[in-house]
Amino acid sequence: MTAAAQTLAAPATGAAAAPLLSVRELTVSVRDRGVTRPLVEGLSFDLRAGETLAIAGESGSGKSITSLALMGLLPNNVTVTSGQALLDGTDLPSLPEASMRDYRGAKVAMIFQEPMTSLNPVHSVGSQLVEAIRAHEPVSRREAHAAAVEALRRVRISEPERRMGQYPHELSGGMRQRVMIAMALVMSPALLIADEPTTALDVTVQREVLDLLRDLQESTGTAIILITHDMGVVAECADRAVVMKAGRMVEAGAVETLFRAPQEAYTRDLLAAVPRLGAGAERAAPLPPEAPVPVARLVEAQVHFDIGANFFGRPTPRVHAVEGVSFDIRPGETFGLVGESGCGKSTIAKALAGLVPHE
């Protein structure tokens, strides 16, 4: 372990604030076919109130297993085999499930990567929020409903009263993630774990969600563990970072120091993988305009969808999915279609492939 990692792992001394969460030599192992092997080994770090700590690394590095161990949500064949994770002095992995249920949601909460797999599709957003509140607070349904509406308002969801009656599939990806944030923060937990909270979102919605988390943290003082493989998100949001590979801490320290002078080759590789304009592989120059006929061409393309008729049999307005799009794709060229969800990218691709009719 590097000196930076040792500094991060060391207990607070002197006048420094005591850590909210202190993880010491945490080892999480899986038992498969009679063989036990570690998934996370000897992990140590501290987290203080109001601080954001990023745990970064490639898939399979142990980031999410660490977060599930803190939440007491490990699969049946995976257990914490040694070490501690002390939240305000209470060792979370040693708590029985009945006690952990009191902590989960009230003192430590989690936002998962894909909200559609976390929200119940057969219950309205409001009923799920109310259930989360009443599981931890002895309040009436009316009081819980009011608290749920306020939670949606805090995460800047428009028309929160109306959203309470909607189901997850009726909301956009960004709105579903905001509902998850509202559900996680409704009890004002001391610790929030965000496991790849923006991976499934458009870049503009990512920005909104990250800004929202930052603003809510400033107003509540909640400490955040941010699980991510995106070093750009680490640079944007975290105060300190732990870099993991194959279940072990590789390097740790203040984000500014880590980015300016990474000590380990693996950290340098992660930073080098962050896309930079103009830093891609050398490509052959595109063919000149007088090159042969394009391999694909759209000229003022339009794609419309008929929704059908309303209750009275009257036709409803057509949906204009693509309107007046033109471009050429030349031989040997890589052409990018960029935009938010719903802007027409996939529809254009289907039109080019002849899978949807276009004019």
VOGU-3710 file (C-alpha; in Angstrom, 3 decimals, decimal comma):
1> mtaaaqtlaa> 0,000/0,000/0,000  1,304/3,472/-0,833  1,991/6,210/1,704  -1,162/7,985/0,531  -3,232/4,885/1,200  -1,658/4,481/4,620  -2,525/8,087/5,438  -6,145/7,512/4,421  -6,380/4,318/6,424  -4,885/5,800/9,593
11> patgaaaapl> -7,297/6,776/12,395  -7,979/10,460/12,967  -5,603/12,061/15,473  -5,279/15,301/17,360  -8,015/17,867/16,815  -9,321/16,205/13,643  -12,998/15,236/13,696  -13,662/11,605/14,528  -14,702/9,585/11,479  -18,365/8,826/10,961
21> lsvreltvsv> -17,424/5,530/9,308  -14,213/3,644/10,035  -13,489/0,565/7,935  -10,587/-1,537/9,192  -9,036/-4,527/7,388  -12,403/-5,537/5,915  -12,334/-8,881/4,123  -15,380/-10,205/2,266  -15,267/-13,774/0,953  -17,369/-16,042/-1,212
31> rdrgvtrplv> -17,804/-19,765/-0,607  -18,249/-21,792/-3,778  -18,084/-25,603/-4,058  -16,483/-25,861/-0,668  -13,767/-23,314/-1,444  -13,611/-19,887/0,220  -11,856/-17,047/-1,599  -11,727/-13,310/-0,858  -13,586/-10,822/-3,029  -12,421/-7,834/-0,966
41> eglsfdlrag> -9,289/-8,180/1,141  -7,869/-5,991/3,908  -9,726/-2,796/2,957  -9,344/0,193/5,305  -10,564/3,781/5,061  -12,230/6,541/7,075  -15,137/8,786/6,134  -16,159/11,920/7,995  -19,530/13,673/8,147  -20,231/15,853/5,115
51> etlaiagesg> -17,419/14,257/3,099  -17,595/12,432/-0,244  -15,337/9,425/-0,686  -15,163/7,777/-4,108  -14,345/4,074/-4,427  -13,148/3,646/-8,005  -11,964/0,785/-10,143  -12,867/-1,464/-13,031  -15,686/-4,011/-12,998  -14,919/-6,828/-10,578
61> sgksitslal> -12,602/-4,752/-8,429  -14,788/-5,148/-5,327  -16,469/-1,732/-5,234  -20,074/-2,898/-5,126  -19,311/-5,863/-2,839  -17,884/-3,353/-0,347  -21,063/-1,278/-0,454  -23,291/-4,353/-0,069  -21,223/-5,455/2,926  -21,802/-2,074/4,578
71> mgllpnnvtv> -25,541/-2,347/3,915  -25,843/-5,971/5,073  -27,128/-7,002/1,648  -24,561/-9,633/0,657  -25,739/-12,808/-1,112  -26,124/-15,912/1,043  -22,789/-17,418/-0,065  -20,833/-14,184/0,543  -19,853/-13,109/4,075  -17,619/-10,664/5,922
81> tsgqalldgt> -14,907/-12,992/7,183  -12,779/-10,455/9,071  -12,393/-6,782/9,841  -14,797/-4,077/10,967  -16,966/-1,315/9,529  -17,785/1,002/12,428  -20,591/3,531/11,880  -20,570/5,851/14,886  -18,907/3,045/16,811  -21,346/0,287/15,767
91> dlpslpeasm> -19,863/-2,557/13,728  -22,343/-2,937/10,865  -21,293/-6,413/9,614  -21,710/-7,890/13,097  -25,309/-6,699/13,507  -28,064/-9,323/13,246  -30,533/-8,741/10,433  -33,262/-7,496/12,783  -30,962/-4,760/14,097  -29,580/-3,990/10,644
101> rdyrgakvam> -33,099/-3,270/9,400  -33,280/-0,421/11,916  -30,022/1,022/10,571  -30,756/0,432/6,892  -32,614/3,439/5,528  -32,555/5,392/8,780  -28,792/5,714/9,356  -27,244/4,300/6,195  -29,017/4,344/2,837  -28,138/3,329/-0,691
111> ifqepmtsln> -28,893/4,473/-4,240  -28,559/1,669/-6,751  -27,279/1,783/-10,309  -30,557/1,069/-12,114  -33,685/2,387/-10,374  -36,057/0,178/-12,390  -34,573/-2,883/-10,658  -34,947/-1,238/-7,226  -38,410/0,304/-7,459  -41,393/-2,040/-7,324
121> pvhsvgsqlv> -43,174/-1,840/-10,711  -46,610/-2,748/-9,290  -46,696/-0,057/-6,600  -46,945/3,684/-7,117  -44,014/5,936/-6,316  -45,965/7,440/-3,438  -46,843/4,132/-1,791  -43,193/3,064/-1,846  -42,039/6,325/-0,288  -44,751/6,177/2,374
131> eairahepvs> -43,814/2,568/3,186  -40,142/3,545/3,596  -41,058/6,347/5,992  -43,488/4,332/8,102  -40,974/1,473/8,386  -38,785/3,743/10,520  -41,104/6,389/11,978  -44,343/5,879/14,001  -46,330/8,376/11,927  -49,779/8,280/10,349
141> rreahaaave> -50,242/7,599/6,656  -51,254/11,237/6,153  -48,057/12,485/7,825  -45,948/10,033/5,821  -47,661/11,179/2,616  -46,815/14,806/3,382  -43,191/13,879/4,146  -42,975/11,907/0,883  -44,262/14,858/-1,160  -41,709/17,112/0,523
151> alrrvrisep> -38,958/14,584/-0,251  -39,901/14,631/-3,943  -39,947/18,415/-3,866  -36,442/18,467/-2,372  -35,077/16,397/-5,255  -36,688/18,867/-7,698  -39,302/16,612/-9,232  -41,987/18,660/-10,927  -45,584/18,277/-9,696  -44,662/16,060/-6,721
161> errmgqyphe> -48,277/15,498/-5,690  -49,109/14,069/-9,115  -45,945/11,946/-9,209  -47,014/10,266/-5,969  -49,750/8,438/-7,871  -47,586/7,432/-10,816  -45,778/4,129/-11,335  -42,040/3,780/-12,061  -42,566/2,959/-15,753  -44,406/6,271/-16,192
171> lsggmrqrvm> -41,318/8,276/-15,221  -38,142/8,990/-17,178  -34,825/7,472/-16,122  -33,711/10,729/-14,539  -36,956/11,086/-12,594  -36,762/7,475/-11,371  -33,256/8,124/-10,095  -34,523/11,244/-8,308  -37,223/9,113/-6,670  -34,498/6,723/-5,472
181> iamalvmspa> -32,537/9,656/-4,052  -35,669/10,943/-2,324  -36,313/7,497/-0,841  -32,708/7,213/0,340  -32,634/10,660/1,947  -36,165/10,877/3,331  -34,978/9,688/6,773  -31,880/11,947/6,703  -29,321/9,126/7,016  -25,832/9,926/8,232
191> lliadeptta> -24,302/7,887/5,388  -25,447/7,586/1,774  -23,909/4,991/-0,550  -24,366/5,812/-4,247  -23,516/2,780/-6,411  -22,920/4,015/-9,974  -25,919/6,372/-9,662  -25,520/7,938/-13,120  -24,379/5,024/-15,298  -27,756/4,474/-16,984
201> ldvtvqrevl> -28,479/8,186/-17,509  -27,859/10,658/-20,314  -24,914/12,967/-19,725  -27,132/16,003/-19,152  -29,246/14,094/-16,628  -26,029/12,807/-15,026  -24,998/16,388/-14,432  -28,371/17,216/-12,865  -28,247/14,170/-10,550  -24,658/14,848/-9,427
211> dllrdlqest> -25,463/18,525/-8,807  -28,524/17,450/-6,832  -26,500/15,084/-4,646  -23,971/17,837/-3,970  -26,663/20,361/-3,043  -28,474/17,896/-0,773  -25,205/16,986/0,917  -24,493/20,654/1,647  -27,926/21,114/3,203  -28,007/17,880/5,230
221> gtaiilithd> -24,353/17,156/6,043  -24,747/13,557/4,860  -21,517/11,690/4,147  -21,420/10,002/0,726  -19,590/6,953/-0,567  -19,609/7,176/-4,360  -19,032/3,860/-6,136  -17,903/4,478/-9,718  -15,649/3,391/-12,550  -15,769/6,889/-14,069
231> mgvvaecadr> -12,741/8,936/-13,045  -14,425/12,027/-14,461  -17,168/11,659/-11,843  -14,493/11,174/-9,169  -12,794/14,424/-10,189  -16,108/16,270/-10,220  -17,666/15,078/-6,978  -15,263/13,468/-4,509  -13,038/14,897/-1,782  -10,969/11,730/-1,473
241> avvmkagrmv> -10,754/8,489/-3,428  -9,880/4,837/-2,918  -8,696/3,007/-6,043  -9,369/-0,738/-6,025  -8,214/-3,590/-8,209  -9,001/-7,301/-7,789  -10,476/-6,725/-4,342  -7,559/-4,786/-2,864  -6,825/-1,110/-2,321  -4,224/0,046/-4,812
251> eagavetlfr> -3,966/3,712/-3,912  -5,855/6,291/-1,905  -5,714/9,968/-1,077  -7,108/13,412/-1,781  -8,580/13,598/-5,273  -6,468/16,583/-6,291  -3,263/14,786/-5,286  -4,375/11,511/-6,854  -5,059/13,148/-10,202  -1,995/15,361/-10,195
261> apqeaytrdl> 0,557/12,752/-9,127  -0,778/9,163/-9,143  1,722/6,761/-7,597  0,519/3,446/-9,008  0,497/2,276/-12,633  -3,101/1,068/-12,343  -4,288/4,520/-11,212  -2,429/6,086/-14,127  -4,153/3,632/-16,482  -7,577/4,581/-15,102
271> laavprlgag> -6,840/8,275/-15,539  -5,482/7,717/-19,052  -8,762/5,999/-19,981  -10,760/9,202/-19,402  -11,743/10,436/-22,893  -10,081/13,654/-23,988  -10,928/15,570/-27,136  -8,244/15,019/-29,742  -6,468/12,340/-27,727  -7,903/9,320/-29,535
281> aeraaplppe> -6,038/6,882/-31,734  -4,656/8,175/-35,005  -7,184/7,801/-37,793  -6,852/8,059/-41,506  -8,070/11,353/-42,918  -11,662/11,179/-44,191  -12,142/10,840/-47,894  -12,489/14,140/-49,764  -15,971/15,432/-50,704  -15,542/14,217/-54,276
291> apvpvarlve> -15,254/10,604/-53,048  -17,612/7,931/-54,410  -21,307/7,853/-53,625  -22,029/7,682/-49,859  -22,773/4,270/-48,417  -25,774/5,775/-46,620  -27,745/8,968/-47,109  -30,740/10,601/-45,483  -32,349/13,641/-47,080  -34,927/15,524/-45,015
301> aqvhfdigan> -35,949/12,242/-43,436  -39,154/12,126/-41,410  -40,460/9,357/-39,179  -43,963/9,619/-37,737  -45,887/7,230/-35,517  -49,668/7,017/-35,250  -50,707/6,554/-31,631  -54,208/5,404/-32,532  -57,675/6,638/-31,656  -58,988/8,034/-28,398
311> ffgrptprvh> -61,961/6,723/-26,397  -64,422/8,359/-28,830  -62,741/6,897/-31,919  -61,162/10,158/-32,978  -57,580/9,894/-34,264  -54,947/11,237/-31,899  -52,097/13,477/-33,114  -49,120/11,750/-34,732  -45,821/11,594/-32,893  -43,045/13,224/-34,915
321> avegvsfdir> -40,063/11,094/-33,897  -37,700/12,437/-36,597  -38,222/15,572/-38,626  -36,069/16,854/-41,514  -32,812/14,999/-40,798  -30,158/14,929/-43,519  -26,636/13,508/-43,607  -24,244/11,382/-45,666  -22,011/8,559/-44,446  -19,007/8,026/-46,709
331> pgetfglvge> -17,006/4,819/-47,230  -14,571/4,123/-44,387  -16,063/6,852/-42,198  -17,207/6,586/-38,585  -20,324/8,671/-38,104  -21,654/9,623/-34,667  -25,270/10,269/-33,707  -25,309/12,084/-30,384  -28,167/13,324/-28,207  -30,376/12,703/-25,193
341> sgcgkstiak> -32,826/9,837/-24,829  -35,852/10,483/-26,980  -34,084/12,759/-29,462  -34,454/10,267/-32,344  -31,041/8,543/-32,547  -32,324/4,960/-32,447  -35,237/5,795/-34,729  -32,824/7,173/-37,336  -30,721/4,007/-37,097  -33,828/1,859/-37,551
351> alaglvphe> -34,864/3,977/-40,528  -31,440/3,459/-42,134  -31,744/-0,298/-41,550  -35,254/-0,362/-43,024  -36,845/-1,389/-39,740  -39,203/1,585/-39,596  -40,726/3,414/-42,577  -39,547/6,979/-43,238  -40,418/9,682/-45,717
//
